[in-house]
Amino acid sequence: MTFTSGLAIYVLFWVITAFIVLPIGVKTHNEMGVDMVPGQADSAPANFRPLRTILITTGLSAVLFGLFYANYVYGWIGVDDVNIFGEL
């Protein structure tokens, strides 16, 4: 695997992980009992912390990419292991 291929796959892991991490721990203004700004959506988060989200996403995606790369190198799970259609 070349460096650019690995980087592209890591970025894909990062984006997918970001969408998984984004809703964790976020509460709306109604749930926190905080006044809303006029014109604000009811579902807007009141306690969004982007740095925390970025750090958790980076760490989790690094672990997932590490597992992916280890599987690429050592071949733990191959194409034949995930054949869901049986023999053709």
N, CA, C and O atoms as a GROMACS GRO file, in nm:
protein
  352
    1MET      N    1   0.086  -0.116   0.000
    1MET     CA    2   0.000   0.000   0.000
    1MET      C    3   0.091   0.123   0.000
    1MET      O    4   0.182   0.133   0.082
    2THR      N    5   0.066   0.214  -0.091
    2THR     CA    6   0.146   0.336  -0.096
    2THR      C    7   0.098   0.434   0.012
    2THR      O    8  -0.009   0.417   0.070
    3PHE      N    9   0.180   0.536   0.035
    3PHE     CA   10   0.145   0.635   0.138
    3PHE      C   11   0.015   0.707   0.103
    3PHE      O   12  -0.069   0.730   0.190
    4THR      N   13  -0.001   0.744  -0.024
    4THR     CA   14  -0.121   0.819  -0.063
    4THR      C   15  -0.246   0.732  -0.051
    4THR      O   16  -0.353   0.782  -0.015
    5SER      N   17  -0.235   0.604  -0.082
    5SER     CA   18  -0.349   0.514  -0.064
    5SER      C   19  -0.385   0.501   0.083
    5SER      O   20  -0.503   0.506   0.120
    6GLY      N   21  -0.284   0.485   0.166
    6GLY     CA   22  -0.309   0.477   0.310
    6GLY      C   23  -0.370   0.604   0.366
    6GLY      O   24  -0.460   0.599   0.450
    7LEU      N   25  -0.321   0.718   0.318
    7LEU     CA   26  -0.376   0.847   0.362
    7LEU      C   27  -0.522   0.862   0.320
    7LEU      O   28  -0.605   0.907   0.399
    8ALA      N   29  -0.552   0.824   0.197
    8ALA     CA   30  -0.691   0.833   0.149
    8ALA      C   31  -0.783   0.743   0.229
    8ALA      O   32  -0.895   0.783   0.263
    9ILE      N   33  -0.738   0.623   0.260
    9ILE     CA   34  -0.820   0.531   0.340
    9ILE      C   35  -0.836   0.583   0.482
    9ILE      O   36  -0.944   0.572   0.541
   10TYR      N   37  -0.729   0.642   0.539
   10TYR     CA   38  -0.739   0.701   0.673
   10TYR      C   39  -0.841   0.815   0.674
   10TYR      O   40  -0.920   0.828   0.768
   11VAL      N   41  -0.840   0.899   0.572
   11VAL     CA   42  -0.936   1.010   0.564
   11VAL      C   43  -1.079   0.956   0.557
   11VAL      O   44  -1.169   1.012   0.619
   12LEU      N   45  -1.099   0.846   0.483
   12LEU     CA   46  -1.232   0.786   0.480
   12LEU      C   47  -1.273   0.735   0.618
   12LEU      O   48  -1.387   0.756   0.661
   13PHE      N   49  -1.181   0.670   0.688
   13PHE     CA   50  -1.209   0.626   0.825
   13PHE      C   51  -1.241   0.746   0.914
   13PHE      O   52  -1.331   0.739   0.997
   14TRP      N   53  -1.168   0.856   0.897
   14TRP     CA   54  -1.187   0.974   0.981
   14TRP      C   55  -1.326   1.034   0.959
   14TRP      O   56  -1.395   1.068   1.055
   15VAL      N   57  -1.367   1.047   0.833
   15VAL     CA   58  -1.498   1.107   0.804
   15VAL      C   59  -1.611   1.019   0.855
   15VAL      O   60  -1.706   1.069   0.916
   16ILE      N   61  -1.602   0.890   0.833
   16ILE     CA   62  -1.706   0.799   0.881
   16ILE      C   63  -1.713   0.801   1.034
   16ILE      O   64  -1.822   0.802   1.091
   17THR      N   65  -1.597   0.802   1.098
   17THR     CA   66  -1.593   0.807   1.244
   17THR      C   67  -1.648   0.940   1.296
   17THR      O   68  -1.714   0.943   1.400
   18ALA      N   69  -1.622   1.049   1.224
   18ALA     CA   70  -1.675   1.179   1.266
   18ALA      C   71  -1.827   1.178   1.269
   18ALA      O   72  -1.888   1.232   1.362
   19PHE      N   73  -1.890   1.118   1.169
   19PHE     CA   74  -2.036   1.111   1.167
   19PHE      C   75  -2.090   1.023   1.279
   19PHE      O   76  -2.202   1.044   1.326
   20ILE      N   77  -2.012   0.927   1.322
   20ILE     CA   78  -2.054   0.842   1.435
   20ILE      C   79  -2.038   0.917   1.567
   20ILE      O   80  -2.122   0.904   1.656
   21VAL      N   81  -1.931   0.996   1.581
   21VAL     CA   82  -1.900   1.063   1.707
   21VAL      C   83  -1.981   1.192   1.726
   21VAL      O   84  -2.008   1.230   1.840
   22LEU      N   85  -2.021   1.259   1.618
   22LEU     CA   86  -2.088   1.389   1.629
   22LEU      C   87  -2.207   1.392   1.726
   22LEU      O   88  -2.213   1.484   1.808
   23PRO      N   89  -2.300   1.298   1.722
   23PRO     CA   90  -2.416   1.311   1.811
   23PRO      C   91  -2.392   1.268   1.956
   23PRO      O   92  -2.481   1.284   2.039
   24ILE      N   93  -2.276   1.215   1.987
   24ILE     CA   94  -2.251   1.164   2.122
   24ILE      C   95  -2.235   1.280   2.221
   24ILE      O   96  -2.148   1.365   2.204
   25GLY      N   97  -2.318   1.281   2.323
   25GLY     CA   98  -2.307   1.380   2.430
   25GLY      C   99  -2.363   1.517   2.399
   25GLY      O  100  -2.349   1.608   2.481
   26VAL      N  101  -2.425   1.536   2.284
   26VAL     CA  102  -2.478   1.666   2.247
   26VAL      C  103  -2.622   1.677   2.295
   26VAL      O  104  -2.702   1.584   2.276
   27LYS      N  105  -2.656   1.790   2.356
   27LYS     CA  106  -2.791   1.813   2.405
   27LYS      C  107  -2.846   1.942   2.346
   27LYS      O  108  -2.771   2.036   2.319
   28THR      N  109  -2.976   1.945   2.327
   28THR     CA  110  -3.041   2.066   2.275
   28THR      C  111  -3.062   2.166   2.388
   28THR      O  112  -3.041   2.136   2.505
   29HIS      N  113  -3.105   2.286   2.351
   29HIS     CA  114  -3.131   2.390   2.450
   29HIS      C  115  -3.245   2.351   2.543
   29HIS      O  116  -3.243   2.381   2.662
   30ASN      N  117  -3.345   2.284   2.488
   30ASN     CA  118  -3.457   2.240   2.572
   30ASN      C  119  -3.413   2.137   2.674
   30ASN      O  120  -3.459   2.140   2.789
   31GLU      N  121  -3.325   2.047   2.636
   31GLU     CA  122  -3.277   1.944   2.729
   31GLU      C  123  -3.190   2.004   2.840
   31GLU      O  124  -3.188   1.953   2.951
   32MET      N  125  -3.119   2.114   2.809
   32MET     CA  126  -3.032   2.177   2.908
   32MET      C  127  -3.101   2.289   2.984
   32MET      O  128  -3.048   2.338   3.083
   33GLY      N  129  -3.219   2.330   2.938
   33GLY     CA  130  -3.290   2.438   3.004
   33GLY      C  131  -3.230   2.575   2.978
   33GLY      O  132  -3.238   2.663   3.064
   34VAL      N  133  -3.170   2.595   2.862
   34VAL     CA  134  -3.104   2.720   2.825
   34VAL      C  135  -3.195   2.795   2.727
   34VAL      O  136  -3.263   2.733   2.646
   35ASP      N  137  -3.194   2.928   2.735
   35ASP     CA  138  -3.272   3.008   2.641
   35ASP      C  139  -3.216   2.997   2.500
   35ASP      O  140  -3.095   2.990   2.480
   36MET      N  141  -3.307   2.995   2.403
   36MET     CA  142  -3.266   2.984   2.263
   36MET      C  143  -3.252   3.124   2.202
   36MET      O  144  -3.315   3.219   2.248
   37VAL      N  145  -3.170   3.134   2.101
   37VAL     CA  146  -3.153   3.257   2.025
   37VAL      C  147  -3.270   3.266   1.927
   37VAL      O  148  -3.306   3.165   1.868
   38PRO      N  149  -3.329   3.384   1.907
   38PRO     CA  150  -3.439   3.395   1.812
   38PRO      C  151  -3.397   3.348   1.672
   38PRO      O  152  -3.293   3.388   1.620
   39GLY      N  153  -3.481   3.261   1.612
   39GLY     CA  154  -3.454   3.209   1.480
   39GLY      C  155  -3.373   3.080   1.480
   39GLY      O  156  -3.346   3.024   1.374
   40GLN      N  157  -3.335   3.035   1.597
   40GLN     CA  158  -3.254   2.914   1.609
   40GLN      C  159  -3.341   2.790   1.594
   40GLN      O  160  -3.455   2.787   1.641
   41ALA      N  161  -3.287   2.687   1.529
   41ALA     CA  162  -3.360   2.562   1.514
   41ALA      C  163  -3.375   2.493   1.649
   41ALA      O  164  -3.287   2.502   1.735
   42ASP      N  165  -3.487   2.423   1.667
   42ASP     CA  166  -3.512   2.353   1.793
   42ASP      C  167  -3.408   2.243   1.818
   42ASP      O  168  -3.379   2.210   1.933
   43SER      N  169  -3.354   2.187   1.712
   43SER     CA  170  -3.260   2.076   1.726
   43SER      C  171  -3.114   2.119   1.734
   43SER      O  172  -3.025   2.034   1.736
   44ALA      N  173  -3.088   2.250   1.737
   44ALA     CA  174  -2.949   2.299   1.742
   44ALA      C  175  -2.885   2.262   1.875
   44ALA      O  176  -2.949   2.274   1.980
   45PRO      N  177  -2.760   2.216   1.872
   45PRO     CA  178  -2.695   2.176   1.997
   45PRO      C  179  -2.658   2.297   2.083
   45PRO      O  180  -2.620   2.402   2.031
   46ALA      N  181  -2.669   2.279   2.214
   46ALA     CA  182  -2.634   2.387   2.306
   46ALA      C  183  -2.493   2.370   2.362
   46ALA      O  184  -2.433   2.466   2.409
   47ASN      N  185  -2.440   2.249   2.357
   47ASN     CA  186  -2.310   2.223   2.420
   47ASN      C  187  -2.212   2.156   2.323
   47ASN      O  188  -2.135   2.070   2.364
   48PHE      N  189  -2.214   2.194   2.196
   48PHE     CA  190  -2.125   2.133   2.098
   48PHE      C  191  -1.981   2.176   2.125
   48PHE      O  192  -1.952   2.295   2.137
   49ARG      N  193  -1.891   2.077   2.134
   49ARG     CA  194  -1.748   2.104   2.158
   49ARG      C  195  -1.669   2.044   2.042
   49ARG      O  196  -1.640   1.924   2.043
   50PRO      N  197  -1.633   2.125   1.942
   50PRO     CA  198  -1.567   2.071   1.823
   50PRO      C  199  -1.430   2.012   1.850
   50PRO      O  200  -1.394   1.912   1.788
   51LEU      N  201  -1.351   2.071   1.940
   51LEU     CA  202  -1.217   2.018   1.967
   51LEU      C  203  -1.225   1.877   2.026
   51LEU      O  204  -1.148   1.789   1.989
   52ARG      N  205  -1.317   1.858   2.117
   52ARG     CA  206  -1.338   1.725   2.177
   52ARG      C  207  -1.379   1.625   2.070
   52ARG      O  208  -1.329   1.512   2.068
   53THR      N  209  -1.468   1.665   1.981
   53THR     CA  210  -1.513   1.577   1.873
   53THR      C  211  -1.398   1.542   1.780
   53THR      O  212  -1.385   1.426   1.739
   54ILE      N  213  -1.315   1.640   1.746
   54ILE     CA  214  -1.201   1.616   1.656
   54ILE      C  215  -1.100   1.521   1.721
   54ILE      O  216  -1.049   1.431   1.655
   55LEU      N  217  -1.072   1.540   1.849
   55LEU     CA  218  -0.975   1.454   1.918
   55LEU      C  219  -1.025   1.310   1.928
   55LEU      O  220  -0.949   1.216   1.904
   56ILE      N  221  -1.151   1.292   1.965
   56ILE     CA  222  -1.207   1.157   1.975
   56ILE      C  223  -1.210   1.092   1.837
   56ILE      O  224  -1.177   0.974   1.823
   57THR      N  225  -1.250   1.167   1.736
   57THR     CA  226  -1.256   1.115   1.600
   57THR      C  227  -1.118   1.073   1.551
   57THR      O  228  -1.103   0.967   1.491
   58THR      N  229  -1.017   1.156   1.576
   58THR     CA  230  -0.881   1.126   1.531
   58THR      C  231  -0.828   1.000   1.600
   58THR      O  232  -0.769   0.914   1.534
   59GLY      N  233  -0.848   0.989   1.729
   59GLY     CA  234  -0.800   0.872   1.802
   59GLY      C  235  -0.870   0.743   1.759
   59GLY      O  236  -0.804   0.642   1.734
   60LEU      N  237  -1.002   0.749   1.750
   60LEU     CA  238  -1.078   0.630   1.712
   60LEU      C  239  -1.048   0.589   1.568
   60LEU      O  240  -1.035   0.470   1.540
   61SER      N  241  -1.037   0.685   1.478
   61SER     CA  242  -1.007   0.650   1.339
   61SER      C  243  -0.865   0.597   1.325
   61SER      O  244  -0.839   0.514   1.238
   62ALA      N  245  -0.771   0.643   1.408
   62ALA     CA  246  -0.635   0.590   1.405
   62ALA      C  247  -0.634   0.443   1.448
   62ALA      O  248  -0.564   0.361   1.389
   63VAL      N  249  -0.711   0.411   1.552
   63VAL     CA  250  -0.719   0.272   1.597
   63VAL      C  251  -0.782   0.184   1.489
   63VAL      O  252  -0.732   0.075   1.461
   64LEU      N  253  -0.892   0.232   1.429
   64LEU     CA  254  -0.959   0.154   1.325
   64LEU      C  255  -0.870   0.137   1.203
   64LEU      O  256  -0.865   0.028   1.144
   65PHE      N  257  -0.799   0.243   1.164
   65PHE     CA  258  -0.708   0.231   1.050
   65PHE      C  259  -0.592   0.137   1.084
   65PHE      O  260  -0.547   0.062   0.997
   66GLY      N  261  -0.545   0.140   1.207
   66GLY     CA  262  -0.440   0.048   1.248
   66GLY      C  263  -0.484  -0.097   1.234
   66GLY      O  264  -0.408  -0.181   1.187
   67LEU      N  265  -0.606  -0.126   1.275
   67LEU     CA  266  -0.660  -0.261   1.258
   67LEU      C  267  -0.675  -0.297   1.111
   67LEU      O  268  -0.645  -0.409   1.070
   68PHE      N  269  -0.720  -0.201   1.030
   68PHE     CA  270  -0.733  -0.224   0.887
   68PHE      C  271  -0.597  -0.253   0.825
   68PHE      O  272  -0.583  -0.346   0.745
   69TYR      N  273  -0.496  -0.175   0.861
   69TYR     CA  274  -0.363  -0.193   0.804
   69TYR      C  275  -0.301  -0.325   0.850
   69TYR      O  276  -0.234  -0.392   0.771
   70ALA      N  277  -0.322  -0.361   0.975
   70ALA     CA  278  -0.271  -0.489   1.024
   70ALA      C  279  -0.336  -0.605   0.949
   70ALA      O  280  -0.270  -0.704   0.917
   71ASN      N  281  -0.465  -0.593   0.921
   71ASN     CA  282  -0.533  -0.696   0.842
   71ASN      C  283  -0.479  -0.698   0.700
   71ASN      O  284  -0.467  -0.805   0.640
   72TYR      N  285  -0.446  -0.583   0.645
   72TYR     CA  286  -0.388  -0.576   0.510
   72TYR      C  287  -0.253  -0.645   0.506
   72TYR      O  288  -0.222  -0.717   0.410
   73VAL      N  289  -0.172  -0.624   0.608
   73VAL     CA  290  -0.037  -0.682   0.611
   73VAL      C  291  -0.042  -0.831   0.641
   73VAL      O  292   0.024  -0.910   0.572
   74TYR      N  293  -0.118  -0.872   0.742
   74TYR     CA  294  -0.116  -1.010   0.787
   74TYR      C  295  -0.225  -1.097   0.725
   74TYR      O  296  -0.218  -1.220   0.734
   75GLY      N  297  -0.325  -1.037   0.662
   75GLY     CA  298  -0.428  -1.114   0.592
   75GLY      C  299  -0.518  -1.196   0.682
   75GLY      O  300  -0.551  -1.309   0.649
   76TRP      N  301  -0.558  -1.141   0.797
   76TRP     CA  302  -0.645  -1.214   0.889
   76TRP      C  303  -0.780  -1.247   0.827
   76TRP      O  304  -0.828  -1.360   0.837
   77ILE      N  305  -0.840  -1.149   0.762
   77ILE     CA  306  -0.971  -1.168   0.698
   77ILE      C  307  -0.954  -1.138   0.550
   77ILE      O  308  -0.915  -1.028   0.512
   78GLY      N  309  -0.984  -1.236   0.466
   78GLY     CA  310  -0.970  -1.220   0.322
   78GLY      C  311  -1.105  -1.217   0.253
   78GLY      O  312  -1.209  -1.220   0.318
   79VAL      N  313  -1.101  -1.211   0.122
   79VAL     CA  314  -1.223  -1.205   0.043
   79VAL      C  315  -1.304  -1.334   0.060
   79VAL      O  316  -1.426  -1.330   0.068
   80ASP      N  317  -1.237  -1.446   0.066
   80ASP     CA  318  -1.308  -1.574   0.082
   80ASP      C  319  -1.378  -1.586   0.217
   80ASP      O  320  -1.476  -1.660   0.229
   81ASP      N  321  -1.331  -1.515   0.317
   81ASP     CA  322  -1.390  -1.521   0.450
   81ASP      C  323  -1.521  -1.444   0.460
   81ASP      O  324  -1.600  -1.470   0.551
   82VAL      N  325  -1.546  -1.353   0.371
   82VAL     CA  326  -1.669  -1.273   0.376
   82VAL      C  327  -1.762  -1.300   0.258
   82VAL      O  328  -1.840  -1.214   0.218
   83ASN      N  329  -1.753  -1.419   0.202
   83ASN     CA  330  -1.839  -1.458   0.092
   83ASN      C  331  -1.978  -1.487   0.145
   83ASN      O  332  -2.002  -1.592   0.203
   84ILE      N  333  -2.071  -1.393   0.125
   84ILE     CA  334  -2.207  -1.408   0.180
   84ILE      C  335  -2.300  -1.482   0.085
   84ILE      O  336  -2.412  -1.517   0.123
   85PHE      N  337  -2.257  -1.506  -0.038
   85PHE     CA  338  -2.344  -1.569  -0.136
   85PHE      C  339  -2.318  -1.719  -0.152
   85PHE      O  340  -2.386  -1.785  -0.230
   86GLY      N  341  -2.221  -1.773  -0.081
   86GLY     CA  342  -2.187  -1.914  -0.096
   86GLY      C  343  -2.106  -1.937  -0.222
   86GLY      O  344  -2.055  -1.843  -0.283
   87GLU      N  345  -2.095  -2.062  -0.259
   87GLU     CA  346  -2.017  -2.094  -0.379
   87GLU      C  347  -2.099  -2.063  -0.503
   87GLU      O  348  -2.219  -2.092  -0.509
   88LEU      N  349  -2.034  -2.004  -0.601
   88LEU     CA  350  -2.102  -1.971  -0.727
   88LEU      C  351  -2.060  -2.065  -0.836
   88LEU      O  352  -2.107  -2.052  -0.949
   0.00000   0.00000   0.00000
